[in-house]
Amino acid sequence: MKHKIGIIGLIVGIIAVGLAIFQNDLRPQEPPQEPKPVPTLKELAVEAGKKVINDKILKKEEDPPPVEEDSLVSPRDRIGLTYMILGFLAMVLGIVSWVKKDHIRISGGSISLGLMAVAWQYVMIGVVIAVVILILANISA
């Protein structure tokens, strides 16, 4: 197989773009929380009284708020990190394929798919702008 590196880059790029497209479906969903019941005026007054007693009389300090997990370790961001790494890998494989004088279309496709995966949010903004321009051009014609 003559264009092995370029084709591997294309496959990795397609996987990266696929992950970028379906990232919201692949991320773990949090279960919906039940709405809290609306507290009555009596319950609010009791809670306020407890807080005043703790603060003024007992001088008891509250526990610090729980520390949130690091955003880079969060499972919600692992998908984003994965498609960015795969996109970068596809770009590198495309460049290596181009340097080895493989077919320019295979190398260019690998590089462009990798770049699309890495810059997925900007690609979507560009598509929306292109569609708006297309609609405006058809309306004015």
TAQUILIN-V168752 format. One record per helix or strand of 3 or more residues. SS is the DSSP state (alpha for helix, beta for strand). FROM is the first residue (numbers start at 1). LEN is the number of residues. If there is no record, write none. Layout:
<<SS/FROM/LEN> <SS/FROM/LEN>>
This chain:
<<alpha/4/18> <alpha/23/4> <alpha/41/17> <alpha/75/25> <alpha/104/15> <alpha/120/21>>
